[in-house]
Amino acid sequence: MDAKKILMAEDDSRDIELALLALEEYNLSNQVIVARNGVEALDYLYRRNAYSERAPGNPVVVLLDLKMPKISGLEVLRQIKGDPVLKTIPVVVLTSSNEDRDIVESYKLGVNAYCVKPVAFEKFVNVVRQLGLFWVLTNEVPPR
């Protein structure tokens, strides 16, 4: 398994920067792999293309935006939770969408948590910090 890696699938560079800043305080930012679209996220998980040489193992959590280019976050979630090798990876949707249909569909597909990104800088940083601390330092992952 990757040593406590977080996969962040996010296309907004400002949100990426704020998330890394939030995780830096607890020395977690160097463990974040950033995928800027759904294709990149799946390439990382399936060790394809630019990630074909990465070490085997899954991230301890995927922080997933829903509104991404190339392949949507919902499709990424569908593929993760539909794959016997990947389905045990916790997926936290971290998105600006608070639309009922996105929330319901995410839970139908098996998401572990759904968080709406706060607009305020400090609140956003706090949410990401709490997510990182829980999923990296507290949550136990299933053995391989």
SEZA-7794 format. One line per field, with one value per residue: x, y, z of N, C-alpha, C, O, CB in turn; residue in one letter; chain. Coordinates in steps of 0.1 Angstrom, whole numbers, plus 2048, in hexadecimal, padded with zeros to 3 digits. Glycine has a CB too. Example, Ala and Ser with C-alpha at 12.3 -4.5 7.8 and 13.67 -1.06 7.14 Angstrom:
2
n_east <- 884 | 880
n_north <- 7C7 | 7EA
n_up <- 84E | 847
ca_east <- 87B | 889
ca_north <- 7D3 | 7F5
ca_up <- 84E | 847
c_east <- 884 | 881
c_north <- 7DF | 800
c_up <- 84E | 84F
o_east <- 88E | 886
o_north <- 7DF | 80B
o_up <- 855 | 850
cb_east <- 871 | 88D
cb_north <- 7D3 | 7FA
cb_up <- 85A | 839
rest <- a | s
kette <- A | A
//
This chain:
144
n_east <- 808 | 804 | 816 | 802 | 7F4 | 7E1 | 7C9 | 7C0 | 7A7 | 7A2 | 79B | 79D | 7B5 | 7B8 | 7AA | 7B9 | 7D1 | 7C9 | 7C1 | 7D9 | 7E7 | 7D8 | 7DD | 7F8 | 800 | 7FF | 812 | 809 | 806 | 81A | 812 | 7FE | 7F0 | 7E8 | 7CF | 7C3 | 7AC | 791 | 79B | 7B7 | 7B5 | 7AB | 7BF | 7D4 | 7CA | 7C8 | 7E2 | 7EC | 7F8 | 807 | 80B | 813 | 82A | 829 | 82B | 81B | 7FA | 7DF | 7D1 | 7CB | 7B4 | 79D | 799 | 780 | 775 | 756 | 750 | 762 | 779 | 77A | 775 | 75A | 758 | 744 | 744 | 75E | 75B | 748 | 757 | 76B | 75D | 751 | 765 | 775 | 78F | 793 | 77E | 77D | 78B | 788 | 773 | 76F | 759 | 761 | 755 | 746 | 72C | 70C | 6F5 | 6D8 | 6D5 | 6F0 | 6FB | 6EA | 6EF | 70B | 70C | 6FD | 70E | 722 | 732 | 747 | 746 | 738 | 740 | 739 | 74B | 756 | 752 | 760 | 782 | 78F | 77E | 77D | 797 | 798 | 785 | 792 | 7AA | 79F | 794 | 7AC | 7BA | 7A9 | 7A6 | 7C0 | 7CF | 7BE | 7AA | 7A7 | 7B3 | 7A8 | 7BA | 7D0
n_north <- 7F4 | 817 | 82E | 83B | 84C | 866 | 86A | 885 | 890 | 8AA | 8C7 | 8E3 | 8FA | 90C | 901 | 8E9 | 8F4 | 900 | 8E9 | 8DA | 8EB | 8EA | 8D0 | 8D0 | 8D9 | 8C3 | 8B4 | 8A5 | 8AC | 8A4 | 88B | 88B | 884 | 894 | 894 | 8A3 | 89F | 888 | 873 | 872 | 86C | 852 | 846 | 847 | 836 | 81E | 81A | 823 | 832 | 850 | 848 | 82E | 823 | 826 | 81D | 7FE | 7FC | 80C | 82D | 83B | 849 | 859 | 879 | 889 | 89D | 8A6 | 8B4 | 8B2 | 8B4 | 8A0 | 884 | 881 | 886 | 875 | 860 | 856 | 84E | 83A | 828 | 821 | 816 | 801 | 7EF | 7D3 | 7D3 | 7EE | 7F7 | 7F8 | 80E | 82C | 846 | 868 | 880 | 8A0 | 8BD | 8D9 | 8D6 | 8D5 | 8C8 | 8B5 | 89E | 898 | 891 | 87C | 869 | 865 | 858 | 841 | 835 | 82E | 83F | 84A | 861 | 882 | 8A2 | 8C4 | 8DD | 8F8 | 91B | 92F | 936 | 92E | 91C | 908 | 8FF | 8F4 | 8DF | 8CE | 8C8 | 8BA | 8A4 | 898 | 892 | 880 | 86A | 863 | 861 | 855 | 843 | 820 | 80B | 7F0 | 7D1 | 7C5
n_up <- 800 | 7F9 | 80C | 820 | 80D | 7FF | 7E7 | 7D4 | 7C0 | 7AE | 79C | 79F | 7A3 | 7B9 | 7CE | 7D0 | 7D9 | 7F2 | 7FF | 801 | 811 | 828 | 830 | 834 | 84D | 85E | 853 | 83D | 823 | 811 | 80B | 7F9 | 7DA | 7BD | 7A7 | 78A | 77C | 773 | 764 | 769 | 784 | 784 | 774 | 787 | 79B | 78E | 786 | 76C | 74E | 755 | 76F | 76F | 779 | 794 | 7B7 | 7C2 | 7D1 | 7E3 | 7E8 | 809 | 80B | 7F5 | 7EA | 7DB | 7C1 | 7B2 | 79A | 781 | 765 | 747 | 753 | 768 | 78C | 797 | 785 | 789 | 7A4 | 7A0 | 792 | 7A4 | 7BA | 7AE | 7A8 | 7B3 | 7BE | 7C5 | 7D3 | 7EF | 7F6 | 808 | 7FE | 7FD | 7F4 | 7EB | 7E4 | 7D2 | 7CD | 7DA | 7D3 | 7D4 | 7C3 | 7BC | 7D6 | 7DE | 7C8 | 7CC | 7E5 | 7DE | 7CD | 7DE | 7EE | 809 | 818 | 815 | 80F | 80D | 7FE | 811 | 80B | 818 | 81F | 837 | 843 | 82E | 82E | 848 | 846 | 834 | 842 | 858 | 84A | 83F | 857 | 863 | 850 | 849 | 862 | 875 | 86B | 865 | 84C | 837 | 838 | 81F
ca_east <- 800 | 80B | 817 | 7F8 | 7F2 | 7D4 | 7C7 | 7B7 | 7A3 | 79D | 7A0 | 79E | 7C2 | 7B7 | 7A6 | 7C4 | 7DB | 7C4 | 7C1 | 7E6 | 7EB | 7D2 | 7E4 | 806 | 801 | 801 | 81C | 802 | 805 | 823 | 80C | 7F3 | 7F1 | 7DE | 7CA | 7BC | 7A0 | 78E | 7A4 | 7C3 | 7B3 | 7AA | 7CD | 7DC | 7C5 | 7CB | 7F0 | 7ED | 7FE | 812 | 80C | 816 | 836 | 828 | 82B | 80E | 7F3 | 7D5 | 7D2 | 7C3 | 7A8 | 79C | 791 | 77B | 76C | 74D | 750 | 76F | 77A | 77D | 76C | 755 | 75A | 73A | 749 | 76A | 756 | 741 | 761 | 772 | 754 | 74E | 771 | 778 | 79C | 793 | 771 | 77F | 791 | 77E | 772 | 768 | 756 | 763 | 750 | 73E | 71E | 703 | 6E9 | 6D3 | 6D8 | 6FE | 6FD | 6E4 | 6F6 | 718 | 709 | 6F8 | 71A | 72A | 73C | 749 | 742 | 735 | 742 | 738 | 756 | 752 | 757 | 769 | 78F | 793 | 775 | 781 | 7A4 | 795 | 77F | 79C | 7B2 | 798 | 793 | 7B9 | 7BE | 7A1 | 7A8 | 7CE | 7D4 | 7B5 | 7A3 | 7AE | 7B0 | 7A8 | 7C6 | 7D0
ca_north <- 800 | 823 | 832 | 845 | 856 | 86C | 86F | 890 | 893 | 8B8 | 8CF | 8F1 | 8FC | 913 | 8F7 | 8E1 | 8FB | 901 | 8DB | 8D6 | 8F4 | 8E5 | 8C3 | 8D2 | 8DC | 8B6 | 8AD | 89B | 8B1 | 89D | 87E | 88D | 882 | 89C | 891 | 8AF | 89B | 87A | 869 | 871 | 864 | 843 | 841 | 845 | 82A | 812 | 81A | 824 | 83E | 857 | 841 | 820 | 81F | 829 | 811 | 7F9 | 7FF | 816 | 838 | 838 | 850 | 862 | 886 | 889 | 8A8 | 8A0 | 8BB | 8B2 | 8B2 | 893 | 87B | 887 | 87F | 86B | 854 | 851 | 847 | 82E | 81E | 81D | 80E | 7F6 | 7E7 | 7CB | 7D7 | 7FB | 7FB | 7FA | 81C | 836 | 851 | 874 | 88B | 8AE | 8C4 | 8E5 | 8D2 | 8D0 | 8C4 | 8A8 | 893 | 894 | 88B | 86F | 861 | 862 | 84E | 835 | 82F | 829 | 849 | 849 | 86E | 88C | 8AF | 8CF | 8E6 | 905 | 926 | 936 | 930 | 928 | 910 | 8FE | 8FA | 8EC | 8D3 | 8C5 | 8C4 | 8B0 | 898 | 892 | 88C | 873 | 860 | 85F | 85E | 84E | 838 | 814 | 806 | 7E2 | 7CB | 7C0
ca_up <- 800 | 7F9 | 81A | 824 | 803 | 7FC | 7D9 | 7D3 | 7B3 | 7AE | 790 | 7A3 | 7A9 | 7C6 | 7D8 | 7D3 | 7E1 | 7FF | 806 | 805 | 81C | 834 | 834 | 837 | 85B | 864 | 84B | 835 | 815 | 808 | 808 | 7F0 | 7CC | 7B8 | 799 | 786 | 775 | 776 | 75D | 771 | 791 | 780 | 771 | 793 | 7A2 | 786 | 782 | 75E | 748 | 75D | 77C | 76D | 781 | 7A2 | 7BF | 7C3 | 7DD | 7E2 | 7F2 | 815 | 808 | 7E9 | 7EC | 7CD | 7BD | 7A8 | 78E | 77B | 756 | 741 | 759 | 774 | 799 | 799 | 77E | 791 | 7B0 | 79B | 78E | 7B0 | 7C3 | 7A6 | 7A6 | 7BF | 7C4 | 7C9 | 7DA | 7FE | 7F8 | 80C | 7F5 | 802 | 7EA | 7F0 | 7D8 | 7D4 | 7CB | 7E5 | 7CC | 7D9 | 7BA | 7BE | 7E3 | 7DD | 7BF | 7D2 | 7EF | 7D7 | 7C7 | 7E9 | 7F3 | 817 | 81E | 80C | 815 | 804 | 800 | 816 | 803 | 820 | 81F | 844 | 844 | 825 | 834 | 854 | 842 | 82E | 84D | 85F | 842 | 83F | 864 | 866 | 846 | 849 | 86F | 87E | 865 | 862 | 83F | 837 | 834 | 811
c_east <- 809 | 80B | 80E | 7F6 | 7E3 | 7D3 | 7BC | 7B4 | 79C | 7A3 | 7A2 | 7AC | 7C2 | 7B3 | 7B1 | 7CE | 7D6 | 7C4 | 7CF | 7EB | 7E5 | 7D9 | 7F2 | 809 | 804 | 80A | 815 | 802 | 80F | 81E | 800 | 7F7 | 7E5 | 7DB | 7C1 | 7AF | 79D | 796 | 7B1 | 7C1 | 7B2 | 7B8 | 7D5 | 7D7 | 7C8 | 7D9 | 7F2 | 7F4 | 809 | 814 | 80F | 821 | 835 | 827 | 81C | 807 | 7E9 | 7D7 | 7C9 | 7B5 | 7A9 | 793 | 78D | 771 | 763 | 74E | 75E | 76F | 77D | 774 | 767 | 759 | 750 | 73F | 755 | 765 | 74F | 74C | 768 | 76A | 750 | 759 | 774 | 785 | 79B | 788 | 773 | 786 | 786 | 77F | 769 | 766 | 758 | 761 | 748 | 72F | 717 | 6F5 | 6E5 | 6D7 | 6E7 | 701 | 6F7 | 6EB | 704 | 716 | 704 | 704 | 724 | 734 | 73C | 745 | 740 | 736 | 741 | 743 | 751 | 758 | 762 | 777 | 791 | 78A | 779 | 78E | 7A1 | 78E | 789 | 7A6 | 7AC | 797 | 7A1 | 7BD | 7B6 | 7A6 | 7B6 | 7D3 | 7CB | 7AF | 7AC | 7AA | 7B0 | 7B5 | 7C5 | 7D1
c_north <- 80C | 828 | 83E | 850 | 85A | 86F | 879 | 893 | 8A0 | 8C0 | 8DE | 8F3 | 904 | 909 | 8ED | 8E7 | 8FC | 8F3 | 8D7 | 8DF | 8EF | 8D8 | 8C5 | 8D4 | 8CF | 8AD | 8A2 | 8A0 | 8AA | 88F | 87F | 88C | 88A | 898 | 89D | 8AC | 88D | 870 | 867 | 86A | 855 | 83E | 83E | 837 | 81D | 810 | 819 | 831 | 844 | 850 | 832 | 81A | 821 | 81C | 80C | 7FD | 80B | 821 | 834 | 83F | 858 | 86D | 889 | 895 | 8A1 | 8A7 | 8BD | 8B0 | 8A3 | 888 | 881 | 87F | 874 | 85E | 84E | 849 | 83A | 824 | 819 | 813 | 801 | 7EC | 7E0 | 7CF | 7E5 | 7FF | 7FD | 807 | 825 | 842 | 85C | 87E | 898 | 8B7 | 8D0 | 8E1 | 8CE | 8CC | 8B6 | 89C | 88E | 88C | 87D | 865 | 85C | 857 | 841 | 82E | 82A | 832 | 847 | 855 | 878 | 89A | 8BA | 8D9 | 8F4 | 910 | 92D | 92F | 928 | 91B | 905 | 8F7 | 8F0 | 8DF | 8C9 | 8C0 | 8B9 | 8A3 | 891 | 88C | 87F | 868 | 85B | 85A | 855 | 842 | 82C | 80F | 7F7 | 7DC | 7C6 | 7B1
c_up <- 800 | 808 | 81C | 81A | 802 | 7ED | 7D9 | 7C4 | 7B3 | 7A3 | 794 | 7AA | 7B7 | 7D1 | 7DB | 7DC | 7F0 | 807 | 80A | 810 | 829 | 839 | 838 | 846 | 863 | 85C | 842 | 826 | 80C | 805 | 7FF | 7E1 | 7C6 | 7A9 | 795 | 77E | 778 | 770 | 765 | 77E | 78E | 77C | 77D | 79A | 79B | 781 | 773 | 75A | 750 | 76A | 77A | 775 | 790 | 7AA | 7C0 | 7D0 | 7DA | 7EC | 7FE | 814 | 7FB | 7EC | 7DE | 7CB | 7B3 | 79B | 788 | 76C | 753 | 746 | 766 | 781 | 79C | 791 | 784 | 79D | 7AB | 798 | 79B | 7B8 | 7BB | 7A4 | 7B3 | 7C6 | 7CA | 7D3 | 7E9 | 801 | 7FD | 802 | 7FC | 7F7 | 7F1 | 7E4 | 7DC | 7D2 | 7D7 | 7DF | 7D1 | 7D0 | 7BB | 7CB | 7E2 | 7D4 | 7C5 | 7DC | 7E8 | 7D1 | 7D2 | 7EF | 803 | 81F | 813 | 813 | 80A | 808 | 806 | 80D | 80B | 821 | 82C | 846 | 83B | 82A | 840 | 850 | 83C | 838 | 854 | 857 | 841 | 84C | 866 | 85D | 846 | 857 | 877 | 878 | 863 | 854 | 83F | 832 | 826 | 811
o_east <- 813 | 801 | 812 | 7F6 | 7DA | 7DC | 7B1 | 7BD | 790 | 7AF | 7A8 | 7AE | 7CA | 7B9 | 7B3 | 7D3 | 7DE | 7C7 | 7D1 | 7F2 | 7EB | 7DA | 7F8 | 813 | 80B | 80A | 81A | 7FE | 80C | 824 | 7F9 | 800 | 7DA | 7E4 | 7B7 | 7A9 | 7A5 | 799 | 7B5 | 7C9 | 7B8 | 7BB | 7DD | 7E0 | 7CB | 7DD | 7F9 | 7F5 | 813 | 81F | 80F | 822 | 83E | 824 | 813 | 80E | 7EA | 7DD | 7C0 | 7AC | 7B4 | 788 | 795 | 767 | 767 | 74C | 765 | 765 | 782 | 76D | 76F | 75C | 754 | 73D | 756 | 76A | 751 | 74A | 76B | 76E | 74A | 757 | 776 | 786 | 7A2 | 789 | 76A | 788 | 77C | 789 | 75E | 770 | 753 | 769 | 744 | 727 | 71B | 6EB | 6ED | 6DB | 6E9 | 708 | 6FD | 6EE | 708 | 71E | 708 | 705 | 72E | 73E | 732 | 740 | 746 | 72F | 747 | 745 | 749 | 763 | 76C | 777 | 795 | 78F | 779 | 78F | 7A7 | 792 | 789 | 7AA | 7B3 | 799 | 7A1 | 7C2 | 7BC | 7A9 | 7B9 | 7DA | 7D0 | 7AE | 7B7 | 79E | 7B7 | 7BC | 7BA | 7D1
o_north <- 80D | 826 | 84A | 85C | 852 | 876 | 877 | 896 | 8A1 | 8BF | 8E5 | 8EE | 901 | 90A | 8E9 | 8E1 | 8FA | 8F3 | 8D2 | 8DA | 8EF | 8D6 | 8BC | 8CF | 8CF | 8A1 | 897 | 898 | 8A9 | 888 | 876 | 893 | 888 | 897 | 8A0 | 8B5 | 886 | 865 | 85C | 862 | 84E | 832 | 835 | 82F | 813 | 807 | 811 | 83A | 83D | 852 | 82B | 80E | 81F | 811 | 813 | 802 | 812 | 81F | 82C | 83C | 85C | 86C | 88C | 896 | 898 | 8A0 | 8C6 | 8AA | 89C | 882 | 886 | 873 | 86A | 853 | 842 | 83E | 830 | 818 | 80D | 808 | 7F8 | 7E1 | 7E6 | 7CD | 7E7 | 809 | 804 | 80B | 827 | 847 | 85A | 883 | 89B | 8B9 | 8D2 | 8EA | 8C4 | 8CC | 8AD | 892 | 882 | 883 | 873 | 859 | 851 | 84D | 836 | 821 | 823 | 82E | 844 | 855 | 877 | 89C | 8B9 | 8DC | 8FA | 90E | 931 | 923 | 91C | 911 | 8F9 | 8EB | 8E6 | 8D5 | 8BD | 8B4 | 8AF | 898 | 885 | 880 | 876 | 85D | 84F | 850 | 84E | 837 | 82E | 80E | 7F1 | 7E2 | 7C2 | 7AA
o_up <- 807 | 80F | 81B | 81D | 804 | 7E8 | 7DD | 7BD | 7B7 | 7A0 | 78C | 7B5 | 7BF | 7DB | 7E6 | 7E6 | 7F9 | 812 | 815 | 819 | 833 | 846 | 83F | 84B | 86D | 85D | 83F | 81D | 800 | 7FD | 7FD | 7DD | 7CA | 7A1 | 79D | 779 | 77E | 775 | 766 | 782 | 796 | 77F | 77D | 79D | 7A1 | 779 | 76E | 762 | 753 | 770 | 784 | 778 | 797 | 7A5 | 7C0 | 7DA | 7D1 | 7F6 | 7FD | 81A | 7F7 | 7F0 | 7D5 | 7D1 | 7AB | 790 | 78A | 767 | 75C | 73E | 76E | 780 | 7A1 | 796 | 784 | 79F | 7B2 | 79B | 79C | 7BB | 7C1 | 79E | 7BE | 7D2 | 7D4 | 7DA | 7EF | 80C | 7F6 | 7FE | 801 | 7F1 | 7FC | 7DB | 7E7 | 7D5 | 7DE | 7E6 | 7D2 | 7D5 | 7BA | 7CB | 7E6 | 7D8 | 7C3 | 7DC | 7ED | 7D1 | 7CF | 7F6 | 809 | 82A | 808 | 81C | 7FF | 814 | 7FF | 808 | 805 | 824 | 82B | 84B | 83F | 82A | 841 | 856 | 840 | 838 | 857 | 85D | 843 | 84B | 86B | 861 | 843 | 858 | 880 | 87E | 85E | 852 | 848 | 829 | 821 | 807
cb_east <- 7F6 | 805 | 826 | 7FC | 7F6 | 7D1 | 7C3 | 7BD | 79A | 7A1 | 796 | 793 | 7CB | 7AD | 799 | 7CB | 7DD | 7B6 | 7BB | 7F0 | 7E6 | 7C3 | 7E3 | 80B | 7F5 | 7F4 | 826 | 7F3 | 808 | 831 | 809 | 7EC | 7F1 | 7E2 | 7C3 | 7C5 | 7A1 | 780 | 7A7 | 7C8 | 7A5 | 7A0 | 7D4 | 7DA | 7B6 | 7C2 | 7F7 | 7DF | 7F3 | 80E | 7FF | 818 | 842 | 81B | 830 | 80E | 7FC | 7C7 | 7CD | 7CA | 7A4 | 797 | 799 | 774 | 774 | 73F | 749 | 778 | 784 | 78C | 773 | 746 | 759 | 72C | 74C | 773 | 74B | 739 | 76B | 775 | 748 | 748 | 77D | 778 | 7A7 | 793 | 767 | 787 | 798 | 781 | 76B | 770 | 748 | 772 | 747 | 742 | 71D | 702 | 6EB | 6C4 | 6D5 | 707 | 6F6 | 6D5 | 6F9 | 71E | 6FF | 6EF | 721 | 732 | 738 | 757 | 74D | 727 | 750 | 72A | 75E | 756 | 74C | 764 | 799 | 791 | 766 | 784 | 7AE | 78C | 774 | 7A4 | 7B5 | 78A | 78F | 7C3 | 7BB | 793 | 7A4 | 7D7 | 7D7 | 7AA | 79C | 7AC | 7BA | 79C | 7CA | 7DC
cb_north <- 800 | 82E | 837 | 84B | 850 | 878 | 862 | 89D | 887 | 8BF | 8CE | 8F5 | 904 | 91F | 8EF | 8DD | 909 | 906 | 8D1 | 8D8 | 902 | 8E2 | 8B9 | 8DF | 8E2 | 8AF | 8A6 | 89A | 8C0 | 89C | 878 | 89B | 873 | 8AB | 883 | 8B8 | 89E | 878 | 86E | 87F | 869 | 841 | 84C | 851 | 82B | 812 | 80D | 823 | 848 | 866 | 843 | 81D | 826 | 831 | 814 | 7EA | 803 | 80F | 845 | 83D | 85A | 859 | 892 | 87C | 8B4 | 8A2 | 8C9 | 8A7 | 8BB | 88F | 86D | 888 | 889 | 86F | 859 | 85D | 850 | 831 | 824 | 829 | 816 | 7FA | 7F0 | 7BC | 7D6 | 805 | 7F0 | 7EF | 821 | 83B | 84D | 87A | 889 | 8AF | 8BA | 8F0 | 8C7 | 8DB | 8C4 | 8A9 | 897 | 8A0 | 893 | 870 | 868 | 86E | 853 | 839 | 839 | 81D | 857 | 845 | 873 | 88A | 8AF | 8D6 | 8E9 | 907 | 92F | 939 | 93B | 931 | 914 | 904 | 905 | 8F4 | 8D6 | 8CD | 8D0 | 8B5 | 89C | 89D | 896 | 876 | 864 | 86A | 86A | 858 | 83C | 809 | 80B | 7DC | 7C0 | 7C5
cb_up <- 80C | 7F0 | 81D | 831 | 7F5 | 805 | 7D0 | 7DA | 7AD | 7BC | 785 | 7AB | 7A0 | 7C5 | 7D3 | 7C5 | 7DB | 7FF | 7FC | 7F9 | 819 | 831 | 829 | 830 | 861 | 866 | 853 | 839 | 815 | 80F | 815 | 7F3 | 7C7 | 7B8 | 799 | 77F | 765 | 772 | 74E | 774 | 797 | 776 | 768 | 79D | 7A4 | 77A | 789 | 757 | 745 | 75F | 784 | 75E | 77C | 7A5 | 7CE | 7C3 | 7E8 | 7E4 | 7EB | 822 | 814 | 7DC | 7F3 | 7CA | 7B6 | 7AE | 790 | 782 | 750 | 743 | 75B | 773 | 7A4 | 795 | 76F | 795 | 7B7 | 78F | 785 | 7BA | 7C8 | 799 | 7A2 | 7BC | 7B9 | 7BE | 7D8 | 804 | 7EB | 81A | 7E7 | 80E | 7E5 | 7F5 | 7D0 | 7CB | 7C0 | 7F0 | 7BC | 7DB | 7AC | 7BD | 7EE | 7D8 | 7B2 | 7D8 | 7F9 | 7CC | 7BE | 7E4 | 7EF | 81B | 829 | 805 | 81B | 805 | 7F4 | 825 | 7FF | 82E | 81E | 84F | 841 | 817 | 838 | 85D | 837 | 823 | 856 | 863 | 834 | 83B | 86F | 864 | 838 | 844 | 876 | 882 | 858 | 86D | 834 | 82E | 83D | 809
rest <- m | d | a | k | k | i | l | m | a | e | d | d | s | r | d | i | e | l | a | l | l | a | l | e | e | y | n | l | s | n | q | v | i | v | a | r | n | g | v | e | a | l | d | y | l | y | r | r | n | a | y | s | e | r | a | p | g | n | p | v | v | v | l | l | d | l | k | m | p | k | i | s | g | l | e | v | l | r | q | i | k | g | d | p | v | l | k | t | i | p | v | v | v | l | t | s | s | n | e | d | r | d | i | v | e | s | y | k | l | g | v | n | a | y | c | v | k | p | v | a | f | e | k | f | v | n | v | v | r | q | l | g | l | f | w | v | l | t | n | e | v | p | p | r
kette <- A | A | A | A | A | A | A | A | A | A | A | A | A | A | A | A | A | A | A | A | A | A | A | A | A | A | A | A | A | A | A | A | A | A | A | A | A | A | A | A | A | A | A | A | A | A | A | A | A | A | A | A | A | A | A | A | A | A | A | A | A | A | A | A | A | A | A | A | A | A | A | A | A | A | A | A | A | A | A | A | A | A | A | A | A | A | A | A | A | A | A | A | A | A | A | A | A | A | A | A | A | A | A | A | A | A | A | A | A | A | A | A | A | A | A | A | A | A | A | A | A | A | A | A | A | A | A | A | A | A | A | A | A | A | A | A | A | A | A | A | A | A | A | A
//
